[in-house]
């Protein structure tokens, strides 16, 4: 848990190049409207018509938040449209999903590699089976 931090209470930040196993509670998935501050490199909640960012002409961005279980603790994880689309393509209408997530890069260019944990386990089992079979054949 040393490399993982919180930018405020309960928010998960996955360090660059780290892979984590997350259980997502997809019933908690919600979209929020935020503004990105380039100066501070962070997002701020949009409060509508009287929002300072809106009044100064800053564009709105749709972000997504979901509750995840990581390291035995419930966290909130926020991400953009590409991650949302990938999660929806992997999970469909499931209410819960176990995913492996790797953060690639950081800042505005952050990308994630995401797959179902069960698929990785199946691939490893298949590779182990093939390797065992080949080793047995070579010993004959």
C-alpha angles and dihedrals in degrees: 000000000000095000095045121085146174123236087200132353111312100359115128119221114187111207118234114276093014124126121210136182109229131184107208124207097211092186086071094053111125138163123232133186116235142165123229118226109207090191093058098026094229143101126252127200115254112232097192130242096359094045112131091220093051091047090052092050099252111156121247122238128199112230130180130222130194136171114246135184112227128161090356093301133103112240136175116236124195126198145155137258098281093054090045091053092048093049092048091049091052099041107030108182096343116134093212134026137181110217138175110225127190120187113218118197124338143248121029091341093058114141130179133213107213131181138156110271090225091060092054091049090050091050092050092048091049092049091048091049093049092046091050091048093050092047090051091049092050092051093059 
